[in-house]
């Protein structure tokens, strides 16, 4: 059994050589926004709740930006805060995969 019900990891990797990377899409800003949303919803406090973290490079930057939910092993891409809201509200809160954002 896992400590957290779901764990959302955001790739926030930044490549200096100009190649594709998630930080080109404000990944840290989106991670911070997701953390704030889960806290505001009261789903980010302790055992059997949700945790949002930085993952560093998830090695899928060309599909980026990317985030992954464990233990569900669902990979997402996103464009804006509305997409993050949908991932938080549908998947993290209600357990429903947001198909249109999966990669």
N, C-alpha and C positions, 0 to 999 in steps of 0.2 A: 504494500500500500504506500502511495506517495504522500508526502506531507501536504502539498498543495493539490487542490482539486484540478486546477489547470495552471500552467506556467507559460506565459507569453514572452518569447525572446525576440528582440529586435536586433537585426544586424545594424551596427552603427559604424562599420568599418569605413575608413577614409584612405584611399590610395593616392599617393602623391604624384604618380606618373601619368595622371589624366585618364586612366582607364575607368570603366564602370565601377561605381561603388555606391553603396546605399546612402552614405552621408551626403552624396550629391543631391539627395531628395529630402534633406532635413530629417533624417532618421532619428536623431537625438531629440529633436523637437517633438516628433510624433510619439516617441517612446515616453517622453515626459508627459505628454497630453494623455496617453493611455493610462499611465500611472495615476494621474490626477482624476481621471474618470472613474477608475476602479475604486479609488479611495472615496470619491463623492457618492458612489453607489453603495458603499459599505461592504464591498465584496473582497477587500484586500487586507484582511486582518486575521492572520494566524492560520492554524490548521484547517484543512478542508475549504480554503478560500482560493483566491487568485493572486498570483504574483506576476509582476511585469519587470523584466530585466533586460539589460544589454547583453548581447551574446558575442560581440566582436564579429569577426568575419564568419558568415555561414556558408561561404563559397558558392553563392548563387547570385552574385551581384549583377550579372548580366540580365537577370530576371527581376531586378530590384525596382524599388526597395522591397526587402523581404522581412517577414516575421514568421515565426513558427509557434504553434501551440502544442505543448506536451501535457499529458501523455498521449493526446489524441493524434499527434504526428500530422497535423494539418498545416500546410505552408500557404502563406498569404502574401499578396502584394497589395499596395494601397497607393492612393493618389493624394488624399487630403484628410482632414479631420473627420469629415462625414464618413469616410471609409473606416477610420479607426473607431468611430462611434458604433458603426454597424458590427464590427468584429467584437467589440466589448459587449454590446447589448445582446447580440444574437448568440455568439459562441461562448464567450466567457460567462455571461450571466445566465443564458438559457440553454446552452449546450447544442445549439443549432449551427451547423457549418454554413458559412457564407460562401456559397458555391461560386458566385460571380467574381470573387476575389482570390480564389484558390489558384495555386500554380503547381 
